[in-house]
Amino acid sequence: MKPMFADAAQQAFFAKNGWVKLPVLTTEQVAELKNYYEHLDLARPENQGFHVSMDQQNQDLVQATVAKIYAVALAAATAHLTDVKPFTASFLAKDPRTSTSIVPVHQDWTFVEEDQGYYSVTFWIALVDVDHHNGALGVINGSHRFFSNHRPSPSPYVHTPLANHQFTVFEYLQLVPLKAGEALVFDNRTFHGSPPNQADQTRLAVGLGFTQKDAQLCHYYQSPQHQGQRLQKYHVAADFFQHFNNSRIKTAYEQGLSLPELTAVATVPYTYETLSTTALTELILAHDNHPNTALADQVAALFQPATPPAGGQLTGQVAEAETDNRSFWQIYTPLNIVREFIYRVQKLVSRV
């Protein structure tokens, strides 16, 4: 693993676990970013409790937001790193008291040529104190080494190694409490997700992406012509991520198009290792992860009594999805994700 952190102990912890916790912003810097966010005119889709400023359709607003985050936080973050470059930045907000602010466990896109030893990280910096109650980020230790496949766009059309294991993995999330100004820095390969925000205030954070200075930024896009079997690989500049959010990429895919204004440098097979639930659970446990019964208890209590999704039981549908060509995100709507999670968490609680 190519070093990225200036401190050798931090690099060693990160290399083992796929994440590290760092102090980054001052109280004044936190206040400046919070004030900026509160005055943004952001579009907020209905029935969606989690918002990412990078997903806004107003590209001028996206670019201005990235510039502001860089102006306030970039130097403070890079003080912990060596020979890196930034490539993206965004506000990450969870609405108060919203079940749909839950973020299922996932891995981020591939941003660099990982098969050449490069990797990318996100500085997830809390702008309010975060814990289990308001949607702190959770990680699976060591999971950055579980799979080696490319992680392409667009959702919901891409099937992933985690697609059939969402609810199994969630109960092993290790939540990382942070004070405002602290950062959870994680490898973009690391499994991560978060419970819903049940507090009375918005849970606000910023994310900044970094990679090694000599790394080639890239993007993998599932080829519309090859039914999930091949990926188009693009070499991109950092501003690619300000112009091509998942919504714009999804539109191109639905129209059967390559990414507009770009030329693919290669077309590569899309393959990944398929693990059984038992095998993945054993892998998780072997890397010092444990069932998070406190999280299970908390979420189950919030949503009592248990009610299966409208239209019938979801129990068993994840197993059935293993033989379904659709992705996890096509089978489950956000509301059904919440309902299924509640149902399964309550089953977990009944066993402990």
N, C-alpha and C positions, 0 to 999 in steps of 0.2 A: 504494500500500500504506500503510495507516494505521500510523504509528509505534507501536512497542511497547517498544523498548529505550531505556534512558536514555542510552546511549553511541551517538553518531552513527555511529562506525566499525563498531560491532557491528551496528547496524541496517542499514547499507549491505551488509555481508558477508552478513547473513541474507537481505536482499531479493534478492541475486544468487543465492545458493546454496541457500536453503531450510533452512539450519541454521547454527549457530554453537556454538563450544566455550567454556565459561565455568567459572571456579572458583566453587564454591557453598558446600559444607559444610566445617566444620572436622573435625579428627580426632575430637574428642569427639562431635560430632553424628553422624558416621558410626558410631561405636561404639554410641551410644545406639539408633540405628535397627536396627543389626544385632542387638543384644541383644534388642530388642523382637520382631523377626521370629523369632528362634530360640526364643522362648517362646510363639509363636502355635500354636494347635491348628487347623491347616489341613487340610482334606480334600485328598488328592492322588490324582487319577484315575490308574489304572494305564496303562502304555504311553504316558504323556504327560510328556515331559521338560521342558516349559516351563509355568510356573505364574504366574497373575496373581491377586493377592489379591482384586481386585474381582469375580472370577468365583465366589467362594465363595457358597454358597446361604444361609449364616447371615448375615442382614442386620445383626444386631447386631454381629457380628464385623467386617463390612465397614465399618460406620459408625465403630466404635472405631479401626480401622486408619487410616481417612482422617483422623480427628481427631488421632491420634498423629503421622502424617506432617506434617500441617499445623503441629502444635505445635513440631516440631523444625526443619522445613525451609522453611516458608512465608516467613518474614521474610528468610531468606538468599537465597531465589530472587527475591522481589519487589524486593530491593535493586538488581537489574539491570534492572528494568522500570519503566514509568511508566503510571499510569492503567489498571491491569488488575484482574481478579478471577479467583480460582481456581474451578475447577468439578469437579475430580476428582483423586484420588491413589490410588496402588496400589503394592504391592511387585511386582517382576518377577524371577522366579527361574528359573535353568536348573540342573537336576540335574547332578551331575558325571558325566562319561564316558557321555553318552547321545546317541545319534544323533538321537533324536526330539526333542531340544531345538532343532533347527534351526528357524528362523522364516523362511518364504519372504517374498520382497519383497511389500509391500502398502502401501496407504494407509489411514489411520484414518478412522473415521466423520466425517461433517460435523457439527460442533458449533455453528456459528454461521452467520449469513446472509452467506456469502462473496460472493454476487452484489451485496451492498451495500458491499463493500470491507473487511469484517471478516475476521479469520482467527484461528485458535487455534494454540497451540504446546504441545508437551510438553517439560518439563524432565526428561530421562532422566539421572538422577544415579547414578553408579556408587558402590556401597558396598564394592566390592573393586576392585583394579586390573584393568582389562579390556583384552584385546588379541585378536589373531586366534585364540589358543589356547583361550580360555575363553568365546567368544561375544560379543565386542564388537559394538556396533551399527554397521551400515553404512548409507550413504545414497547416493543418486544426485543429484549436484549439479544444481540447477536444475529438478528434477522437479516442484516445487510449481507450476510454470507449464505443465506438459505437458497437463493435462486440466482442464476446468472443470465437470464434472458433479457432481451431488450424490452422496454416498457413504453409502448407506443400510444398515440392518440388514434381516434377520439373515443371518449366515453359517450354513450353506453355500448358502443359496437365492438369494443375490444374485449375478448375473453382473456382472463389472467389466471395465474396459478392460485390466486387467493379467492377466485370467484365462488368456489364451492365451499369455502371454509370461513366465511365472514363471522358467523356466530360462534364457531368453535374458538377462533383466535381472540375475539373480543374479551372473553372472560380472563385472558392471560395478560391483558394490558397492564403495564406498570406505569401508573400515573405519576407525573413529575411535578410537584407543586413548585410554583415560582412566585417570587416577589416582583412587583412592577419594576421593570428595568433588567431583570434577569432573563437569560436566554437558554432554551433547550436547543442545542445544535445537533442536528441529526443528518446522517447519510441519507440521501434520497432513496436508497434501496431499503432502508429500515422500515419495517412495518410500523405504522402509527395510526392513531385515531383518537377520538375523544367522546366522552359522554355529553349529554345535553346540558345546557346552561339552565340551572334551576334558581339562579339568583335574581334579584330585582333589577340589576343593572346589566348593560351590555358587557359581554366578555370581549375585550379588545386586545389584539396583538398585532405585531407586524412581522412579516417574513422577508428575509433577504437571502438570495441565493448566491453562492460562491463556488468557484472551482479553481484549479491550478492555473496560473497565468499562461502557461504554454498549452493548455488543453484546447482542443477544437470543440466548440459548441456544436451540438447536432440535435436533430429531431427525427424520431421515427414515427411514420404515419402508416397506418394499416391501409394497404392498397385496396381501393374499392373494386378493382377488377379481379381480385384473387381470393375472395370469400374467406378472409382471415388467415390465409396461408403465407402471404408475403408482405413485407414492409418496404416502403420507400424511405430511404435515408437521405436527409438533407443536412448539409453544412450551413449553419446559420450564424448571424451576428446577434448580439445581446438584445437589440431592439426587436428581434423576431417575436419575443415573448410579450412585448407590449402590443403587437398587432394581431397575433394569432392566439386567441384564447380558445378554449375547448368549443365554445359555441360556433365561432367562425369555422373552425376545422370540421366540426360535425356537419355544418351546412355543405361544405365542399364534398364531404364523404357521401352525404345523402344524394348529391347531384352526380355522383360517380366521377368526380374530378380529382386530379392531383392538386396539391396546394398551389393556389394562384401566385403568380409572380416569382415562383421559385423553380429551380431545376434540381431534380433528385441526382445525387452523386452515385447512388447504387440502389439496387433492389435486392433484398436479402430475405431468406426464409424466416418465418415467425414460428419458432419452436420454444417450448419450455417444459420443464420437468413437472410431471403430474404426481402429487403425493396423496396418499390416502389420509383420511382424518387421523387415523392412529399414528401413521408415520410422521405427520406434521406435528402432532401433539408431543410425540417423543422428542422430536427435534427442538421444540420450544422448551420443554422441561430440561433438556440437556444443556441449555444455555442460561441457567439460573433464572428462569421465569417460573412463576407460581400462579395458581388460580387466584384471582382477585375477588375473594368472597365479599370484601367490604364494598366494592363497586357493585357487585351483584345485589347485595342486600339493599344498598341505597336506591338503585334504579327500580328494583322490584317494589320497594315501599312507595316510590313516587307514583307508580302506575297501577296499584291495586284498585279493583280486582282484576285478575287476568281476563282478557277478552281476546279470542282469536280474531283475525282480520275479517272484515265483512266479506261475505261470499264463501266462507268455509275455512276449515283448518288449514294452516300453513305447515303444520308438523309434517316432516318428511319431504317437503318440496326441495330443500337444498340437496338432499341425496338424489332426487329425481333430476335435478339440474345437471348432474354429472353426465347425463346422456342427452342433454338438451343443447342444441347448437347456439341458442341465444346466450348472451352474456348475463351475468348476475344482475346488472343494472336494467336489462330489459325485462327480466322476470319479476323483479321487485321494484315497485314504486317507492319513493322516499317514505310515504306513510306506512306502507307495508313493511319496510325495513324496520321502522320503529316498532310496529306491532309484533313482528316476529321476534325482534330482540327482547321485548318485554316478556313475551311468552316463554322464550328459552331461558331468560335470566331467572324467571320465577321457578322453572323446572330445576335450575341449578341450585337455587336457594333451598328447595325442598329436599335436596340430597345432603345438605351440610348442616 
